[in-house]
Amino acid sequence: MSKNQKKPNKLKKNNGFSVDSLKPKSEFDGWATKQGGSHKSWKKRYFILVSGANQGNNKATAELYYFTSATAKSAQGVITLNERSTVKEQQVEKKPGLLIDTGSIGSRQFYLFCASLGEAEKMAKSLQSKIQSLKTKPSTNAGENTSKPVQNAITASGGAGTSAAPANQVQPNTAKGQDGIKLALESAKNAIQFMATEERILEFWQIWTESIPSGAKEIDVTIVINSDMSQLSWRVFGPQNVLIQEMVDFFWNVGAPEGEIDRLNDIGGLINPSTIGSWIDMSTKGGMDGGWVFPVNVSMADALKACDEGEPLAKLDQWTKTHNASSCITVGRDMGASPPPSN
């Protein structure tokens, strides 16, 4: 890299949310030691509780951001709370602590402990009080016009091995406060019978659709299905600056390991793609999966950095060199959800 060449901007979790920006809205702030996601190490973090600072939907939520210091410029992560979340006081690592169950898909749980019993009780009561208020908080008026109409199309596949064939184009919105993308997704969902009876899958799908910003004309959404509509893949692509924050929040909300979100950060910083995307898969057998993808043309050496270390990577690396495969047109990863079982 030359001296005049700028280093790629790193994709950051909760970019723009600093301690200073959240402190005026804080309903609780304090220190606690938190257990990591993929690596079960314990790290001291500064927590700030705010009401829906990063939600672009009508759901009543609260967010517990955590930072490496009380002056940090960017959050390390966020725990999103809703009316189904629970907080219990209990001993953690033989110290006064809390167990936070987000109530999201997979019932992700967070273990924290505090320096004293008083601090643990204060934090628990603040979170419990906030969750209780979410159970009665009214949502935004659904009739309020909060976004511009967007025209989009849903694409479907006739089965494995066939090329994608366009379905009828969904017309721009005819209902106030909703855009074409959301209407198209809702229409496609209603046409898939098993989604109406699988509550867990439907919730997973709803959280994913909430990560798609309303009124963004640059976004493309597709759905690919097999011939008997028993397996589905939903995909969204758009500009990095439009999708990244909501996409990272989606992975946090469904309980993706912190290590996977860090990997998204690292690969994003290395490649710095202009277009990014996320996907979710589901099947009639109840399986679900999700991940991210960068549709880019990069060197094979950079693309392979998205892979886990081990024998499979070594074999793939050797294969690419043997066959002179020097570039890659798509980079992505599974984010650690439960994959749909094959039929």
Beta strands, then each sheet from edge to edge (+ up, - down):
strand 1: 28-35
strand 2: 42-51
strand 3: 62-67
strand 4: 77-81
strand 5: 86-92
strand 6: 95-101
strand 7: 109-113
strand 8: 155-157
strand 9: 164-166
strand 10: 220-225
strand 11: 231-239
strand 12: 275-283
strand 13: 288-294
strand 14: 298-299
strand 15: 327-328
strand 16: 331-334
sheet 1: 4+ 3- 2+ 1- 7+ 6- 5+
sheet 2: 8+ 9-
sheet 3: 10+ 11- 12+ 13- 16+
sheet 4: 14+ 15-
end
